[in-house]
Amino acid sequence: MMLFLVSSIFISFANALPSRIISRQESANAGGFKINAANRIIPVVVGGAQDTFVPNTVTAAVGDVIQFQFSNGNHTVTQSAQDTPCQPLQATVATAIHSGHIPFQDGQTTVGTFNMPVTSTDTMFLYCATGPHCQEGQVMVVNPTDDQQIVNYAKGAASTNSSVDGSTVSGGTVASIPLAAAAFVPAAAQQGPPAAAAPAADAPTATASPASSTTAADQAAVTSDAAITTITAAAGSTITLPLLDNASVAGTTTTTITVPASASAASAA
């Protein structure tokens, strides 16, 4: 009887133990990188319609993983020192953060990621090393000490002339996730440049009127004929004359002229 009672108490005690004791040993997969369930996966969108980090400041605890998700364009996550923005810290610290260039093209169904485990709560300064992105404001701060740090870092980046790329991937794991699981919607597909306007039609070239087919000899003949032809008509009378061959109009062989009174008076004189 005593043995049965002890066994019952032990079973009851075991059933009363918290069911989540082993939950802390469970892990989550962050694009190929496993973290404890007690930690967070913090998404940061890199690029997109604008060359930015969204968000551009993050507060993270040791054990958290910042998952950089690469949207439209070609970008990096590269660490610099606070006072030398757009310059890789890898030049002096081999283990400094650098993701390498990770592109996203229209039509992709997966998203490239860089999963960076947070190993310290020290402030970290990051930039994109692609082209002029850093100078244009694609910078961020992890665990800033105040709100002004990101402002000052962005101003310092804007004052630089160029960016320097990192050398090797360091400080995280490159992987991918399905587009449906991403924290962003890709920017609209890039359209080609607008078609150039059709050139204005050239103004029609003026065509010189054909030279008169009447030769100098014909003109002389007409003048000569006019000089030797004398017609006397009463004022107000009508005269019908044959047309010259070289001045004829198709279907017309004669012309009619009415002599005004003044013309008659001039003939009489």
GROMACS elastic network, one bead per residue, 0.5 to 0.9 nm:
[ bonds ]
;  ai    aj funct       b0    kb
    1     4     6  0.51313   500
    1     5     6  0.62948   500
    1     6     6  0.87749   500
    2     5     6  0.51051   500
    2     6     6  0.62760   500
    2     7     6  0.86317   500
    3     6     6  0.52169   500
    3     7     6  0.61758   500
    3     8     6  0.86344   500
    4     7     6  0.51335   500
    4     8     6  0.61839   500
    4     9     6  0.87177   500
    5     8     6  0.51275   500
    5     9     6  0.62730   500
    5    10     6  0.87020   500
    6     9     6  0.51775   500
    6    10     6  0.62483   500
    6    11     6  0.87116   500
    7    10     6  0.51423   500
    7    11     6  0.62158   500
    7    12     6  0.85949   500
    8    11     6  0.51851   500
    8    12     6  0.61224   500
    8    13     6  0.85881   500
    9    12     6  0.51123   500
    9    13     6  0.61422   500
    9    14     6  0.86438   500
   10    13     6  0.51156   500
   10    14     6  0.61822   500
   10    15     6  0.86783   500
   11    14     6  0.51209   500
   11    15     6  0.62394   500
   11    16     6  0.86604   500
   12    15     6  0.52107   500
   12    16     6  0.63023   500
   13    16     6  0.50755   500
   13    17     6  0.66787   500
   14    17     6  0.54968   500
   15    18     6  0.83216   500
   15    19     6  0.86671   500
   16    19     6  0.82944   500
   17    20     6  0.88303   500
   17    21     6  0.82025   500
   18    21     6  0.59715   500
   19    22     6  0.75514   500
   19    23     6  0.82464   500
   20    24     6  0.75901   500
   21    24     6  0.67088   500
   21    25     6  0.83948   500
   22    25     6  0.54596   500
   22    26     6  0.70773   500
   23    26     6  0.52239   500
   23    27     6  0.85596   500
   23    37     6  0.75257   500
   23    38     6  0.86252   500
   24    27     6  0.79140   500
   24    36     6  0.68104   500
   24    37     6  0.63371   500
   24    38     6  0.64101   500
   25    36     6  0.67625   500
   25    37     6  0.75928   500
   25    38     6  0.89373   500
   26    35     6  0.85930   500
   26    36     6  0.61520   500
   26    37     6  0.58912   500
   26    38     6  0.86829   500
   27    34     6  0.60619   500
   27    35     6  0.53602   500
   27    37     6  0.51031   500
   27    38     6  0.84870   500
   28    33     6  0.81462   500
   28    34     6  0.54481   500
   28    35     6  0.54065   500
   28    36     6  0.62259   500
   28    37     6  0.58509   500
   29    32     6  0.58461   500
   29    33     6  0.55697   500
   29    35     6  0.66260   500
   30    34     6  0.59493   500
   30    35     6  0.72859   500
   30    41     6  0.71312   500
   30    65     6  0.80178   500
   30    67     6  0.76330   500
   30   115     6  0.71999   500
   30   175     6  0.88083   500
   30   177     6  0.85914   500
   31    34     6  0.81525   500
   31    67     6  0.85299   500
   31   113     6  0.73396   500
   31   114     6  0.85733   500
   31   115     6  0.74098   500
   31   173     6  0.86235   500
   31   174     6  0.83087   500
   31   175     6  0.55673   500
   31   176     6  0.57597   500
   31   177     6  0.59043   500
   32   115     6  0.85527   500
   32   173     6  0.78308   500
   32   174     6  0.84390   500
   32   175     6  0.63274   500
   32   176     6  0.80505   500
   33    65     6  0.87897   500
   33   115     6  0.69932   500
   33   117     6  0.88503   500
   33   172     6  0.89453   500
   33   173     6  0.70723   500
   33   175     6  0.84283   500
   35    38     6  0.82318   500
   35    39     6  0.67662   500
   35    40     6  0.81620   500
   35    41     6  0.83991   500
   35    63     6  0.73992   500
   35    64     6  0.76686   500
   35    65     6  0.75597   500
   35   117     6  0.86054   500
   36    39     6  0.56362   500
   36    40     6  0.83655   500
   36    63     6  0.78294   500
   36    64     6  0.87097   500
   37    40     6  0.74451   500
   38    63     6  0.86723   500
   38    64     6  0.87690   500
   39    61     6  0.80730   500
   39    62     6  0.83630   500
   39    63     6  0.58618   500
   39    64     6  0.50167   500
   39    65     6  0.76841   500
   40    60     6  0.83582   500
   40    61     6  0.84621   500
   40    63     6  0.77529   500
   40    65     6  0.62730   500
   40    66     6  0.82142   500
   41    64     6  0.60413   500
   41    66     6  0.58534   500
   41    67     6  0.64401   500
   41   115     6  0.88501   500
   42    58     6  0.83279   500
   42    60     6  0.80560   500
   42    64     6  0.73747   500
   42    65     6  0.61300   500
   42    67     6  0.57397   500
   42    68     6  0.82964   500
   43    54     6  0.86901   500
   43    55     6  0.86461   500
   43    65     6  0.85576   500
   43    66     6  0.59597   500
   43    68     6  0.59206   500
   43    69     6  0.68209   500
   43   182     6  0.84847   500
   43   183     6  0.68495   500
   44    53     6  0.65712   500
   44    54     6  0.55261   500
   44    55     6  0.60328   500
   44    56     6  0.80412   500
   44    58     6  0.86751   500
   44    66     6  0.70035   500
   44    67     6  0.60725   500
   44    69     6  0.60163   500
   44    70     6  0.85717   500
   44   183     6  0.78805   500
   45    48     6  0.78282   500
   45    52     6  0.79760   500
   45    53     6  0.57032   500
   45    54     6  0.50695   500
   45    55     6  0.72280   500
   45    67     6  0.84645   500
   45    68     6  0.58862   500
   45    70     6  0.60831   500
   45    71     6  0.66336   500
   45   182     6  0.87058   500
   45   183     6  0.69687   500
   45   184     6  0.70211   500
   46    51     6  0.73991   500
   46    52     6  0.61171   500
   46    54     6  0.66857   500
   46    68     6  0.64001   500
   46    69     6  0.58180   500
   46    71     6  0.57530   500
   46    72     6  0.82316   500
   46    73     6  0.89801   500
   46    75     6  0.70360   500
   46    76     6  0.81200   500
   46    77     6  0.82476   500
   46   128     6  0.87008   500
   46   138     6  0.85663   500
   47    50     6  0.59020   500
   47    52     6  0.51690   500
   47    53     6  0.64179   500
   47    54     6  0.82647   500
   47    69     6  0.87092   500
   47    70     6  0.63460   500
   47    71     6  0.51316   500
   47    72     6  0.57605   500
   47    73     6  0.63520   500
   47    74     6  0.77003   500
   47    75     6  0.68210   500
   47   138     6  0.81850   500
   48    51     6  0.63067   500
   48    52     6  0.75276   500
   48    70     6  0.78688   500
   48    73     6  0.66367   500
   48   104     6  0.88573   500
   48   184     6  0.85112   500
   48   185     6  0.86490   500
   48   186     6  0.65397   500
   48   187     6  0.59280   500
   49    52     6  0.87403   500
   49    71     6  0.83754   500
   49    72     6  0.67830   500
   49    73     6  0.86296   500
   49   186     6  0.78153   500
   49   187     6  0.52685   500
   49   188     6  0.80484   500
   50    72     6  0.85591   500
   50   138     6  0.89909   500
   51    72     6  0.87561   500
   51    73     6  0.81395   500
   51    75     6  0.84725   500
   51   128     6  0.87428   500
   51   133     6  0.63009   500
   51   134     6  0.87871   500
   51   136     6  0.77410   500
   51   137     6  0.76291   500
   51   138     6  0.57914   500
   52    55     6  0.84364   500
   52    56     6  0.76359   500
   52   128     6  0.85966   500
   52   133     6  0.80391   500
   52   134     6  0.89752   500
   52   136     6  0.86564   500
   52   137     6  0.67340   500
   52   139     6  0.70079   500
   52   140     6  0.86202   500
   53    56     6  0.50100   500
   53    57     6  0.85031   500
   53    68     6  0.88435   500
   53   127     6  0.86995   500
   53   128     6  0.88653   500
   53   137     6  0.89053   500
   53   138     6  0.60243   500
   53   139     6  0.65599   500
   53   140     6  0.64712   500
   54    57     6  0.80701   500
   54   140     6  0.86267   500
   55    58     6  0.69588   500
   55   140     6  0.78445   500
   56   138     6  0.83105   500
   56   139     6  0.67172   500
   56   141     6  0.63559   500
   56   142     6  0.82072   500
   56   150     6  0.77224   500
   57   140     6  0.55906   500
   57   142     6  0.56715   500
   57   143     6  0.72538   500
   57   144     6  0.70988   500
   57   147     6  0.87647   500
   57   150     6  0.72428   500
   58    66     6  0.86831   500
   58   140     6  0.81977   500
   58   141     6  0.66899   500
   58   143     6  0.58443   500
   58   144     6  0.76070   500
   59   121     6  0.84267   500
   59   141     6  0.88183   500
   59   142     6  0.59657   500
   59   144     6  0.72223   500
   60    63     6  0.84096   500
   60    64     6  0.61961   500
   60    65     6  0.80888   500
   60    66     6  0.79555   500
   60   118     6  0.70309   500
   60   120     6  0.89496   500
   60   121     6  0.70773   500
   60   142     6  0.72628   500
   60   143     6  0.63717   500
   61    64     6  0.55871   500
   61    65     6  0.87722   500
   61   118     6  0.67058   500
   61   119     6  0.81362   500
   61   120     6  0.75531   500
   61   121     6  0.63036   500
   61   143     6  0.86931   500
   62    65     6  0.85193   500
   62   117     6  0.78479   500
   62   118     6  0.50668   500
   62   119     6  0.50831   500
   62   120     6  0.56056   500
   62   121     6  0.64154   500
   63   117     6  0.63040   500
   63   118     6  0.55427   500
   63   119     6  0.63651   500
   63   120     6  0.86078   500
   64   116     6  0.85036   500
   64   117     6  0.59259   500
   64   118     6  0.54813   500
   64   119     6  0.82180   500
   65   115     6  0.62882   500
   65   116     6  0.54138   500
   65   118     6  0.58227   500
   66   114     6  0.81245   500
   66   115     6  0.58729   500
   66   116     6  0.51589   500
   66   117     6  0.63134   500
   66   118     6  0.72072   500
   67   113     6  0.64394   500
   67   114     6  0.58019   500
   67   116     6  0.62615   500
   67   117     6  0.85086   500
   68    77     6  0.79781   500
   68   112     6  0.83648   500
   68   113     6  0.53746   500
   68   114     6  0.50631   500
   68   115     6  0.62835   500
   68   116     6  0.77944   500
   69   111     6  0.65707   500
   69   112     6  0.61231   500
   69   114     6  0.68277   500
   69   115     6  0.87140   500
   69   176     6  0.84001   500
   69   177     6  0.86341   500
   69   182     6  0.71087   500
   69   183     6  0.76334   500
   69   184     6  0.85053   500
   70    73     6  0.80318   500
   70    74     6  0.78660   500
   70    75     6  0.71548   500
   70    76     6  0.85657   500
   70   102     6  0.66602   500
   70   103     6  0.68421   500
   70   104     6  0.64421   500
   70   111     6  0.63354   500
   70   112     6  0.55670   500
   70   113     6  0.60905   500
   70   114     6  0.82364   500
   71    74     6  0.81193   500
   71    75     6  0.85704   500
   71   103     6  0.75640   500
   71   104     6  0.55486   500
   71   105     6  0.82909   500
   71   111     6  0.72459   500
   71   112     6  0.81410   500
   71   184     6  0.75886   500
   71   185     6  0.83468   500
   71   186     6  0.63276   500
   71   187     6  0.80733   500
   72    75     6  0.87379   500
   72   103     6  0.71385   500
   72   105     6  0.62114   500
   72   106     6  0.74832   500
   72   186     6  0.64346   500
   72   187     6  0.65842   500
   73   102     6  0.84903   500
   73   103     6  0.56525   500
   73   104     6  0.55254   500
   73   105     6  0.68391   500
   74   101     6  0.62354   500
   74   102     6  0.56624   500
   74   104     6  0.63825   500
   74   105     6  0.85965   500
   74   130     6  0.70931   500
   75    99     6  0.89322   500
   75   100     6  0.80093   500
   75   101     6  0.53476   500
   75   102     6  0.56735   500
   75   103     6  0.63496   500
   75   104     6  0.87835   500
   75   128     6  0.58959   500
   75   129     6  0.70483   500
   75   130     6  0.57352   500
   75   133     6  0.84555   500
   76    98     6  0.71448   500
   76    99     6  0.56990   500
   76   100     6  0.55381   500
   76   102     6  0.63936   500
   76   103     6  0.88385   500
   76   127     6  0.74503   500
   76   129     6  0.58282   500
   76   130     6  0.66777   500
   76   165     6  0.85841   500
   76   166     6  0.88450   500
   77    97     6  0.72565   500
   77    98     6  0.56120   500
   77    99     6  0.52904   500
   77   100     6  0.72527   500
   77   101     6  0.81535   500
   77   114     6  0.81627   500
   77   126     6  0.62625   500
   77   127     6  0.58154   500
   77   128     6  0.53409   500
   77   129     6  0.74184   500
   77   139     6  0.88840   500
   78    86     6  0.83594   500
   78    87     6  0.85390   500
   78    88     6  0.64249   500
   78    89     6  0.80530   500
   78    90     6  0.87836   500
   78    96     6  0.80151   500
   78    97     6  0.55421   500
   78    99     6  0.65265   500
   78   100     6  0.79653   500
   78   125     6  0.83731   500
   78   126     6  0.53238   500
   78   127     6  0.52822   500
   78   128     6  0.60208   500
   78   129     6  0.66550   500
   78   165     6  0.77157   500
   78   166     6  0.65252   500
   79    85     6  0.86708   500
   79    86     6  0.84054   500
   79    87     6  0.79605   500
   79    88     6  0.57743   500
   79    89     6  0.56914   500
   79    90     6  0.76390   500
   79    96     6  0.61711   500
   79    97     6  0.50498   500
   79    98     6  0.63685   500
   79   124     6  0.72512   500
   79   125     6  0.56882   500
   79   127     6  0.63525   500
   79   128     6  0.87747   500
   79   166     6  0.83822   500
   80    83     6  0.82277   500
   80    84     6  0.64178   500
   80    85     6  0.57523   500
   80    86     6  0.65697   500
   80    87     6  0.56409   500
   80    90     6  0.79099   500
   80    96     6  0.81197   500
   80    97     6  0.84175   500
   80   124     6  0.79443   500
   80   125     6  0.56368   500
   80   126     6  0.59561   500
   80   127     6  0.72785   500
   81    84     6  0.53083   500
   81    85     6  0.64583   500
   81    86     6  0.88580   500
   81    87     6  0.77106   500
   81    88     6  0.77164   500
   81    89     6  0.59696   500
   81   124     6  0.79060   500
   81   125     6  0.63930   500
   81   126     6  0.85319   500
   82    85     6  0.63118   500
   82   123     6  0.89964   500
   82   124     6  0.79495   500
   82   125     6  0.61045   500
   82   149     6  0.89999   500
   82   153     6  0.68544   500
   82   156     6  0.89795   500
   83   153     6  0.78359   500
   83   156     6  0.76480   500
   84    87     6  0.58895   500
   84    88     6  0.84120   500
   84    89     6  0.86367   500
   84   153     6  0.89901   500
   84   156     6  0.78650   500
   84   157     6  0.80780   500
   84   160     6  0.89964   500
   85    88     6  0.80668   500
   85   125     6  0.79687   500
   85   126     6  0.82096   500
   85   127     6  0.75010   500
   85   134     6  0.80305   500
   85   135     6  0.89899   500
   85   139     6  0.86685   500
   85   153     6  0.69421   500
   85   154     6  0.82273   500
   85   156     6  0.64160   500
   85   157     6  0.51736   500
   85   158     6  0.88893   500
   85   160     6  0.77424   500
   85   163     6  0.83892   500
   86   126     6  0.83729   500
   86   127     6  0.62638   500
   86   128     6  0.76049   500
   86   129     6  0.67151   500
   86   134     6  0.59618   500
   86   135     6  0.76280   500
   86   139     6  0.86578   500
   86   156     6  0.89528   500
   86   157     6  0.61722   500
   86   160     6  0.74822   500
   86   162     6  0.72903   500
   86   164     6  0.62864   500
   86   165     6  0.83312   500
   87    90     6  0.87229   500
   87    91     6  0.83245   500
   87   127     6  0.86994   500
   87   129     6  0.82619   500
   87   162     6  0.87842   500
   87   163     6  0.61439   500
   87   164     6  0.52420   500
   87   165     6  0.73826   500
   87   166     6  0.82149   500
   88    91     6  0.59823   500
   88    92     6  0.83596   500
   88    93     6  0.89640   500
   88    96     6  0.80501   500
   88    97     6  0.85809   500
   88    98     6  0.82142   500
   88   127     6  0.88724   500
   88   129     6  0.84948   500
   88   163     6  0.86239   500
   88   164     6  0.64195   500
   88   165     6  0.65104   500
   88   166     6  0.54908   500
   88   167     6  0.84624   500
   89    92     6  0.57962   500
   89    93     6  0.57968   500
   89    94     6  0.78052   500
   89    95     6  0.87080   500
   89    96     6  0.58882   500
   89    97     6  0.78631   500
   89   166     6  0.80543   500
   90    95     6  0.66163   500
   90    96     6  0.51585   500
   90    97     6  0.74807   500
   90    98     6  0.79970   500
   90   166     6  0.64990   500
   90   167     6  0.72647   500
   90   168     6  0.85812   500
   90   170     6  0.89632   500
   91    94     6  0.68666   500
   91    96     6  0.87801   500
   91   166     6  0.79958   500
   91   167     6  0.83950   500
   92    96     6  0.86016   500
   93    96     6  0.56021   500
   94    97     6  0.87379   500
   94   168     6  0.88657   500
   94   170     6  0.81156   500
   95    98     6  0.86903   500
   95   170     6  0.59719   500
   95   171     6  0.63524   500
   96   170     6  0.64217   500
   96   171     6  0.63345   500
   97   116     6  0.83186   500
   97   126     6  0.81689   500
   97   166     6  0.85117   500
   97   169     6  0.74452   500
   97   170     6  0.52552   500
   97   172     6  0.73153   500
   98   101     6  0.89810   500
   98   165     6  0.87414   500
   98   166     6  0.59763   500
   98   167     6  0.76778   500
   98   168     6  0.67330   500
   98   169     6  0.50877   500
   98   170     6  0.51820   500
   98   171     6  0.66784   500
   98   172     6  0.79317   500
   99   102     6  0.76456   500
   99   113     6  0.89522   500
   99   114     6  0.62577   500
   99   115     6  0.89733   500
   99   166     6  0.83247   500
   99   168     6  0.78310   500
   99   169     6  0.50209   500
   99   170     6  0.65280   500
   99   171     6  0.78397   500
   99   172     6  0.71644   500
   99   173     6  0.79044   500
   99   174     6  0.70806   500
  100   129     6  0.89891   500
  100   165     6  0.84249   500
  100   166     6  0.71853   500
  100   167     6  0.78958   500
  100   168     6  0.68549   500
  100   169     6  0.55505   500
  100   170     6  0.85976   500
  100   174     6  0.87589   500
  101   129     6  0.84395   500
  101   130     6  0.78108   500
  102   112     6  0.64321   500
  102   113     6  0.79120   500
  102   114     6  0.86858   500
  102   174     6  0.87518   500
  103   111     6  0.89154   500
  103   112     6  0.74216   500
  104   107     6  0.88304   500
  104   108     6  0.70074   500
  104   110     6  0.87952   500
  104   111     6  0.70376   500
  104   112     6  0.73225   500
  104   186     6  0.89697   500
  105   108     6  0.59534   500
  105   189     6  0.88037   500
  106   186     6  0.79513   500
  106   187     6  0.84590   500
  106   188     6  0.81413   500
  106   189     6  0.57849   500
  106   190     6  0.77706   500
  107   189     6  0.81571   500
  108   111     6  0.73100   500
  108   179     6  0.76575   500
  109   177     6  0.89226   500
  109   178     6  0.62549   500
  109   179     6  0.52369   500
  109   180     6  0.79924   500
  110   176     6  0.63488   500
  110   177     6  0.56022   500
  110   180     6  0.81123   500
  110   181     6  0.89365   500
  110   182     6  0.86396   500
  111   175     6  0.85028   500
  111   176     6  0.52859   500
  111   177     6  0.53413   500
  111   178     6  0.60891   500
  111   179     6  0.55171   500
  111   181     6  0.87978   500
  111   182     6  0.70866   500
  112   174     6  0.72683   500
  112   175     6  0.59396   500
  112   177     6  0.67098   500
  112   178     6  0.89817   500
  113   173     6  0.80054   500
  113   174     6  0.56850   500
  113   175     6  0.51328   500
  113   176     6  0.50965   500
  113   177     6  0.71174   500
  114   172     6  0.62389   500
  114   173     6  0.54818   500
  114   175     6  0.62958   500
  114   176     6  0.81150   500
  115   171     6  0.86189   500
  115   172     6  0.52537   500
  115   173     6  0.51183   500
  115   174     6  0.64796   500
  115   175     6  0.75183   500
  116   171     6  0.62238   500
  116   173     6  0.66763   500
  117   171     6  0.76457   500
  117   172     6  0.65455   500
  117   173     6  0.88611   500
  118   121     6  0.73947   500
  119   122     6  0.89159   500
  120   123     6  0.84419   500
  121   124     6  0.85045   500
  121   142     6  0.83754   500
  121   143     6  0.63776   500
  122   142     6  0.81550   500
  122   143     6  0.66427   500
  122   144     6  0.83894   500
  123   141     6  0.69823   500
  123   142     6  0.56414   500
  123   144     6  0.54791   500
  123   145     6  0.71759   500
  124   140     6  0.84515   500
  124   141     6  0.56639   500
  124   143     6  0.67441   500
  124   144     6  0.76138   500
  125   139     6  0.76055   500
  125   140     6  0.61586   500
  125   142     6  0.65335   500
  125   144     6  0.88283   500
  125   150     6  0.86854   500
  125   153     6  0.80123   500
  126   138     6  0.87251   500
  126   139     6  0.56730   500
  126   140     6  0.52724   500
  126   141     6  0.61579   500
  126   142     6  0.79015   500
  127   133     6  0.82042   500
  127   134     6  0.58223   500
  127   137     6  0.84981   500
  127   138     6  0.59557   500
  127   140     6  0.63567   500
  127   141     6  0.88232   500
  127   157     6  0.87752   500
  128   131     6  0.84316   500
  128   132     6  0.86569   500
  128   133     6  0.60400   500
  128   134     6  0.54876   500
  128   138     6  0.59208   500
  128   139     6  0.65880   500
  128   163     6  0.83796   500
  128   165     6  0.85133   500
  129   132     6  0.76992   500
  129   133     6  0.68205   500
  129   134     6  0.64096   500
  129   138     6  0.89794   500
  129   163     6  0.56399   500
  129   164     6  0.61248   500
  129   165     6  0.51381   500
  129   166     6  0.75389   500
  130   133     6  0.58446   500
  130   134     6  0.75461   500
  130   163     6  0.73962   500
  130   164     6  0.84816   500
  130   165     6  0.74305   500
  131   134     6  0.77535   500
  131   135     6  0.87856   500
  131   162     6  0.76470   500
  131   163     6  0.68455   500
  131   164     6  0.89627   500
  132   135     6  0.52970   500
  132   136     6  0.61741   500
  132   137     6  0.89002   500
  132   138     6  0.89526   500
  132   161     6  0.84669   500
  132   162     6  0.65184   500
  132   163     6  0.67706   500
  133   137     6  0.64304   500
  133   138     6  0.54331   500
  133   139     6  0.84119   500
  133   163     6  0.82689   500
  134   137     6  0.53122   500
  134   139     6  0.61224   500
  134   154     6  0.81987   500
  134   157     6  0.60769   500
  134   158     6  0.72258   500
  134   160     6  0.87261   500
  134   162     6  0.81701   500
  134   163     6  0.67515   500
  135   138     6  0.73001   500
  135   139     6  0.87137   500
  135   154     6  0.78873   500
  135   155     6  0.86106   500
  135   156     6  0.85077   500
  135   157     6  0.50737   500
  135   159     6  0.70379   500
  135   160     6  0.64634   500
  135   161     6  0.74611   500
  135   162     6  0.72573   500
  135   163     6  0.77368   500
  136   139     6  0.87589   500
  136   154     6  0.84850   500
  136   157     6  0.78649   500
  136   158     6  0.62479   500
  137   140     6  0.87596   500
  137   154     6  0.57289   500
  137   155     6  0.81604   500
  137   157     6  0.70402   500
  137   158     6  0.67533   500
  138   154     6  0.79763   500
  138   157     6  0.88431   500
  139   150     6  0.79561   500
  139   153     6  0.76643   500
  139   154     6  0.64262   500
  139   157     6  0.79497   500
  140   150     6  0.65184   500
  140   153     6  0.81569   500
  140   154     6  0.81349   500
  141   144     6  0.58972   500
  141   149     6  0.76198   500
  141   150     6  0.60484   500
  141   153     6  0.82997   500
  143   146     6  0.87748   500
  144   147     6  0.70414   500
  144   148     6  0.85696   500
  144   149     6  0.63511   500
  144   150     6  0.75340   500
  145   148     6  0.84251   500
  145   149     6  0.71031   500
  146   149     6  0.59201   500
  146   150     6  0.83453   500
  147   150     6  0.64882   500
  147   151     6  0.74126   500
  148   151     6  0.51402   500
  148   152     6  0.61914   500
  148   153     6  0.85561   500
  149   152     6  0.52383   500
  149   153     6  0.60398   500
  149   154     6  0.85433   500
  150   153     6  0.50315   500
  150   154     6  0.60244   500
  150   155     6  0.85369   500
  151   154     6  0.52519   500
  151   155     6  0.62408   500
  151   156     6  0.86592   500
  152   155     6  0.50818   500
  152   156     6  0.61380   500
  152   157     6  0.86108   500
  153   156     6  0.50897   500
  153   157     6  0.61960   500
  153   158     6  0.86802   500
  154   157     6  0.50258   500
  154   158     6  0.61867   500
  154   159     6  0.87594   500
  155   158     6  0.51149   500
  155   159     6  0.64490   500
  156   159     6  0.52705   500
  156   160     6  0.68770   500
  157   160     6  0.54747   500
  157   161     6  0.86588   500
  157   163     6  0.89746   500
  158   161     6  0.79823   500
  160   163     6  0.77683   500
  166   169     6  0.79046   500
  167   170     6  0.89366   500
  169   172     6  0.75905   500
  169   173     6  0.82352   500
  169   174     6  0.84095   500
  170   173     6  0.78803   500
  176   179     6  0.89742   500
  177   180     6  0.82891   500
  177   181     6  0.66109   500
  177   182     6  0.70858   500
  178   181     6  0.54037   500
  178   182     6  0.68232   500
  179   182     6  0.52171   500
  179   183     6  0.86463   500
  179   184     6  0.84521   500
  179   185     6  0.83114   500
  179   186     6  0.88475   500
  180   183     6  0.84494   500
  180   184     6  0.88648   500
  180   185     6  0.86991   500
  181   184     6  0.86929   500
  182   185     6  0.76348   500
  184   187     6  0.89213   500
  185   188     6  0.89189   500
  186   189     6  0.82506   500
  187   190     6  0.83269   500
  188   191     6  0.86765   500
  191   194     6  0.82425   500
  192   195     6  0.83420   500
  193   196     6  0.84927   500
  194   197     6  0.86366   500
  195   198     6  0.85548   500
  196   199     6  0.84772   500
  197   200     6  0.85367   500
  198   201     6  0.84778   500
  199   202     6  0.84889   500
  200   203     6  0.87284   500
  201   204     6  0.85953   500
  202   205     6  0.81990   500
  203   206     6  0.86577   500
  204   207     6  0.87227   500
  207   210     6  0.85386   500
  208   211     6  0.84203   500
  209   212     6  0.85807   500
  210   213     6  0.82301   500
  211   214     6  0.85188   500
  212   215     6  0.76484   500
  213   246     6  0.87778   500
  214   217     6  0.79981   500
  214   218     6  0.58698   500
  214   219     6  0.65790   500
  214   246     6  0.73308   500
  214   247     6  0.88524   500
  215   218     6  0.51119   500
  215   219     6  0.62724   500
  215   220     6  0.85203   500
  216   219     6  0.50669   500
  216   220     6  0.60895   500
  216   221     6  0.85581   500
  217   221     6  0.61450   500
  217   222     6  0.86816   500
  218   222     6  0.61748   500
  218   223     6  0.85120   500
  218   246     6  0.80867   500
  219   222     6  0.50834   500
  219   223     6  0.60852   500
  219   224     6  0.83166   500
  220   223     6  0.50459   500
  220   224     6  0.58352   500
  220   225     6  0.83968   500
  221   225     6  0.59061   500
  221   226     6  0.83605   500
  222   225     6  0.50191   500
  222   226     6  0.59716   500
  222   227     6  0.83453   500
  222   244     6  0.81867   500
  223   227     6  0.59649   500
  223   228     6  0.86542   500
  224   228     6  0.63215   500
  224   229     6  0.86273   500
  225   228     6  0.52327   500
  225   229     6  0.59788   500
  226   229     6  0.52599   500
  226   230     6  0.79688   500
  227   230     6  0.77769   500
  231   267     6  0.89427   500
  232   264     6  0.78548   500
  232   267     6  0.67365   500
  232   268     6  0.84683   500
  233   236     6  0.83070   500
  233   237     6  0.64055   500
  233   238     6  0.80288   500
  233   239     6  0.77911   500
  233   259     6  0.72174   500
  233   263     6  0.89322   500
  233   264     6  0.66804   500
  233   267     6  0.81603   500
  234   237     6  0.54900   500
  234   238     6  0.86747   500
  234   259     6  0.75550   500
  234   260     6  0.88705   500
  234   261     6  0.80068   500
  234   264     6  0.59108   500
  234   265     6  0.88776   500
  235   238     6  0.88928   500
  235   258     6  0.86413   500
  235   259     6  0.59164   500
  235   260     6  0.57262   500
  235   262     6  0.75726   500
  235   263     6  0.71160   500
  235   265     6  0.75221   500
  236   258     6  0.63170   500
  236   259     6  0.52690   500
  236   260     6  0.53002   500
  236   261     6  0.59182   500
  236   264     6  0.80320   500
  237   257     6  0.85499   500
  237   258     6  0.58980   500
  237   259     6  0.57438   500
  237   260     6  0.78719   500
  238   256     6  0.67792   500
  238   257     6  0.56792   500
  238   259     6  0.62961   500
  239   255     6  0.82840   500
  239   256     6  0.56687   500
  239   257     6  0.51847   500
  239   258     6  0.62753   500
  239   259     6  0.75914   500
  240   254     6  0.65381   500
  240   255     6  0.56648   500
  240   257     6  0.63901   500
  240   258     6  0.88412   500
  241   253     6  0.86150   500
  241   254     6  0.54239   500
  241   255     6  0.54072   500
  241   256     6  0.64098   500
  241   257     6  0.79121   500
  242   253     6  0.58603   500
  242   255     6  0.64074   500
  242   256     6  0.89788   500
  243   246     6  0.83466   500
  243   247     6  0.66115   500
  243   248     6  0.56776   500
  243   249     6  0.85204   500
  243   252     6  0.80678   500
  243   253     6  0.56573   500
  243   254     6  0.53029   500
  243   255     6  0.66827   500
  244   247     6  0.53661   500
  244   248     6  0.60367   500
  244   253     6  0.84980   500
  245   248     6  0.53441   500
  245   249     6  0.89152   500
  245   253     6  0.87580   500
  246   249     6  0.89686   500
  248   251     6  0.84600   500
  248   252     6  0.67015   500
  248   253     6  0.66797   500
  248   254     6  0.85724   500
  249   252     6  0.53617   500
  249   253     6  0.74503   500
  250   253     6  0.81476   500
  252   255     6  0.79562   500
  259   262     6  0.82397   500
  259   263     6  0.62156   500
  259   264     6  0.69178   500
  260   263     6  0.53648   500
  260   264     6  0.66296   500
  260   265     6  0.89601   500
  261   264     6  0.50958   500
  261   265     6  0.62910   500
  261   266     6  0.86834   500
  262   265     6  0.50868   500
  262   266     6  0.62141   500
  262   267     6  0.87080   500
  263   266     6  0.50469   500
  263   267     6  0.62780   500
  263   268     6  0.87145   500
  264   267     6  0.50556   500
  264   268     6  0.62086   500
  264   269     6  0.86231   500
  265   268     6  0.50948   500
  265   269     6  0.62637   500
  266   269     6  0.51368   500
